[in-house]
Amino acid sequence: MKVDDEKISVEKLNIEVKNLRKEVENMKVILRNLLQIVMENDEEDDYYEYT
């Protein structure tokens, strides 16, 4: 009985870890995109400051 419970717990944890990894990858993409936008905006601001 106890072995079955542990197996189920490990399977649940495995699924949770997979979901967390997907979330982390999604957050990395979002952060990259935000950083790119910030950098693009920063470059444009510099251009207008010196003209």
Phi and psi in degrees as GROMACS dihedral restraints (atoms count N, CA, C in turn):
[ dihedral_restraints ]
;  ai    aj    ak    al  type     phi  dphi    fc
    3     4     5     6     1   -66.4    20    10
    4     5     6     7     1   -36.9    20    10
    6     7     8     9     1   -62.9    20    10
    7     8     9    10     1   -40.9    20    10
    9    10    11    12     1   -63.3    20    10
   10    11    12    13     1   -42.0    20    10
   12    13    14    15     1   -63.2    20    10
   13    14    15    16     1   -41.5    20    10
   15    16    17    18     1   -66.3    20    10
   16    17    18    19     1   -38.6    20    10
   18    19    20    21     1   -63.0    20    10
   19    20    21    22     1   -43.3    20    10
   21    22    23    24     1   -64.1    20    10
   22    23    24    25     1   -41.5    20    10
   24    25    26    27     1   -63.4    20    10
   25    26    27    28     1   -41.9    20    10
   27    28    29    30     1   -65.6    20    10
   28    29    30    31     1   -40.4    20    10
   30    31    32    33     1   -63.9    20    10
   31    32    33    34     1   -42.4    20    10
   33    34    35    36     1   -63.3    20    10
   34    35    36    37     1   -42.4    20    10
   36    37    38    39     1   -64.6    20    10
   37    38    39    40     1   -39.2    20    10
   39    40    41    42     1   -61.7    20    10
   40    41    42    43     1   -43.9    20    10
   42    43    44    45     1   -63.5    20    10
   43    44    45    46     1   -43.4    20    10
   45    46    47    48     1   -62.0    20    10
   46    47    48    49     1   -41.8    20    10
   48    49    50    51     1   -63.6    20    10
   49    50    51    52     1   -42.6    20    10
   51    52    53    54     1   -61.1    20    10
   52    53    54    55     1   -42.9    20    10
   54    55    56    57     1   -65.1    20    10
   55    56    57    58     1   -40.5    20    10
   57    58    59    60     1   -64.8    20    10
   58    59    60    61     1   -38.7    20    10
   60    61    62    63     1   -62.5    20    10
   61    62    63    64     1   -40.8    20    10
   63    64    65    66     1   -62.6    20    10
   64    65    66    67     1   -42.9    20    10
   66    67    68    69     1   -62.8    20    10
   67    68    69    70     1   -41.8    20    10
   69    70    71    72     1   -63.0    20    10
   70    71    72    73     1   -43.0    20    10
   72    73    74    75     1   -62.5    20    10
   73    74    75    76     1   -40.8    20    10
   75    76    77    78     1   -63.3    20    10
   76    77    78    79     1   -42.0    20    10
   78    79    80    81     1   -65.2    20    10
   79    80    81    82     1   -37.0    20    10
   81    82    83    84     1   -62.2    20    10
   82    83    84    85     1   -42.0    20    10
   84    85    86    87     1   -63.8    20    10
   85    86    87    88     1   -44.6    20    10
   87    88    89    90     1   -61.4    20    10
   88    89    90    91     1   -45.4    20    10
   90    91    92    93     1   -64.4    20    10
   91    92    93    94     1   -40.5    20    10
   93    94    95    96     1   -60.2    20    10
   94    95    96    97     1   -44.9    20    10
   96    97    98    99     1   -64.8    20    10
   97    98    99   100     1   -41.5    20    10
   99   100   101   102     1   -64.2    20    10
  100   101   102   103     1   -42.1    20    10
  102   103   104   105     1   -62.6    20    10
  103   104   105   106     1   -41.1    20    10
  105   106   107   108     1   -62.0    20    10
  106   107   108   109     1   -42.6    20    10
  108   109   110   111     1   -63.5    20    10
  109   110   111   112     1   -44.5    20    10
  111   112   113   114     1   -62.2    20    10
  112   113   114   115     1   -44.2    20    10
  114   115   116   117     1   -64.5    20    10
  115   116   117   118     1   -40.8    20    10
  117   118   119   120     1   -63.7    20    10
  118   119   120   121     1   -43.0    20    10
  120   121   122   123     1   -66.7    20    10
  121   122   123   124     1   -37.3    20    10
  123   124   125   126     1   -63.7    20    10
  124   125   126   127     1   -42.1    20    10
  126   127   128   129     1   -64.0    20    10
  127   128   129   130     1   -42.1    20    10
  129   130   131   132     1   -64.4    20    10
  130   131   132   133     1   -40.3    20    10
  132   133   134   135     1   -62.0    20    10
  133   134   135   136     1   -42.2    20    10
  135   136   137   138     1   -61.3    20    10
  136   137   138   139     1   -40.0    20    10
  138   139   140   141     1   -60.9    20    10
  139   140   141   142     1   -44.6    20    10
  141   142   143   144     1   -75.6    20    10
  142   143   144   145     1   -24.0    20    10
  144   145   146   147     1   -68.2    20    10
  145   146   147   148     1   -33.2    20    10
  147   148   149   150     1   -98.6    20    10
  148   149   150   151     1     3.5    20    10
